[in-house]
Amino acid sequence: MKVLKFRHQVFLILLLSVLTSGCKKFLAEQSQSLQYANTWTKLQEVLNGTGYMPHYLPPIPTTSYKNQAPPVYFAWLNAMDDDITEAVISPYYTDQRNDVFGFYTWQANPFVSNTYVVGTDDTWAKVYVNINACNVIAYQATTLSDNPAELKRIRGEALFLRANYYFYMVNTYAKAYNPATAKTDPGVPLKTAEFVQDNLFTRSTVDSVYQQMVTDLKDAETLLTGVTQSSIYHVDVNAVNILQSRIYLYMQDWANAAAAADKVIARKPLLYNLASYQPHTSFFSSSSPEAVFTQGGNAMCFLMSENFPKTFQPSPNLMSLYDPTDLRLSSFFEKDNLGKYRYTKMYISNTYNVQPIEVFADNFFMRNAEAYLNKAEAAAMLGNTADANTAINSLRKSRFLAANYIPVNLSDANLINFVRDERRRELCFEGHRWFDLKRYAVNNKYPFTKTIVHTYSDVVYGSAPFLKATLTLVPGDPDYLIPIPAAAIVFNQGALVQNPARQNRTF
């Protein structure tokens, strides 16, 4: 775990290669070391290749996200919650559940295969490499002077990325932010220094990690205000404000969450009117009026592939939340030839002659619709009923035909529950639900918990599908926390404390 313990030396470590499998719109496909990043253009190359997640271009595999290189970040994040269930129809040589078996079934080690072969958590090390690169890039941008405006922008992007990485790490490996306990709850190691350090890393508190994210985003907002980016593959101030709003929401700082969301809505109010959606196209699009920022790859289009008889599908519980006239039913989902729904915000198909020009991330596609949802939730928590209803109605108006649209006018718990359901309808399979369930459980005003049930079935030739296991995740279960990688604990000589033991759910 080299990223967590370093020999004492100057910060100019060699990042030996810029990732070359990325978006050709902005990635310079060449090696670049921070030792030689002595101009803003060279530092930009390192930011593109080592600060940002790699972006993907077609052609893409047909059966598994694991066939993409480099790996997709947090590919399993949508496999653990109540929005997903299995779809087992008939025998088939490919079982797309296998890629996330340990997560869907909440195994003690979620990185095991369906035959309980132990795998490796590559997320921890991979993300800390990105974080360390952002540390150095943000610092290096302050030492150069060849183009102050561009260096200011580069530093702003690096600080946003660092905050974004820490957001996913602390919410994956640690408890949700609870104002009563966040200052003592163990989070993840917090490293922001640009130089290498000869020390063992411990887990910083959840509050410490959040406070660092708040600081980074305040600085990023200042640095990126007024900057117009050439594409959604670079961070702008709207992305900063959306992430700010999200983080404040998680911290139950409702006033700041609403204020940050308002900034996005004021600058970028237009939503995608789904009345104009064309079948067999991606809802995610760089030309969408909602698009703000994206990076990374997509796993959901593989986990819910078209016409695969052993795969996943949206849960009946999720689908029951949509009104029959809700245009998201046909824009976010599609029934395949086997009669099961599949998730199609990024649309790929073997049946229809349409292939994506670009691959858009599932967990990392930021859009202004989230700002409306964050504003609605924060306003409702503050008791600003009118503002909350206005925000949620602004979103819903773009999700129905005019003849079917009915505005809501709710208050108190009814409003909170509706906003939470609307968030689920709108943001399903975008990496939000698992974290939302964790934070709802510690909400001070309107706590919410539920028991999640996942079934696991099998099928053999000559028989109907049969149930092998029914797995239950109860509120407060240790399985809500992904284990700290054993290698990181060993390398840091036990200074990193492991999360509580997860259940043994073998079957």
Secondary structure, DSSP 8 states (H G I E B T S, - for coil): -GGG---S--S---------SS-TTT---S---GGG--SHHHHHHHIIIIIS-----S---SS-GGGSSS--TTTTGGGSSTTEEEEE-S--S--TTGGGHHHHTT-SSTTB-TT--B----HHHHHHHHHHHHHHHHHHHHH--S-HHHHHHHHHHHHHHHHHHHHHHHHHHS----TTTTTTSB-------SS---S-----BHHHHHHHHHHHHHHHHHHHTT---SSTTS--HHHHHHHHHHHHHHTT-HHHHHHHHHHHHHH------GGG--TTS-S--TTSTTEEEE-S--SHHHHT-TT-SEEEEE-HHHHTTS-TT-THHHHTEEE-TTS-EEE-SS---SSSS---SS---STTEEETHHHHHHHHHHHHHHT-HHHHHHHHHHHHHTTS-TTT-------HHHHHHHHHHHHHHHHTTTT-HHHHHHHHTT-SSS-----EEEEEEE--TTS--EEEEEEEE-TT-GGGS----HHHHHHTTT-S-----------
